[in-house]
């Protein structure tokens, strides 16, 4: 069995990665990863919070995952509720 080689990371972290993390960590610590998965690595920065939430929920459904209320999840992590928009139904 061959072992998968780890991905090679750049020597410096791209600004786009930092902006993505900063924006979506306002919702939950785990949300940036879900956004990246839902967008298949493409940038979600141009989309509204509501569009991103809908795409993440659709991705979770397609993969048979529990569709989480990420905004509620973030509140349980201690995120202040005033910094987030409500998740669309």
Secondary structure, 3 states (H helix, E strand, C coil): CCCCCCCCCCCCCCHHHHHHHHHHCCCCCCHHHHHHHHCCCCCCCCCCHHHHHHHHHHHHHHCCCCCCCHHHHHHHHCCCHHHCCCCCC
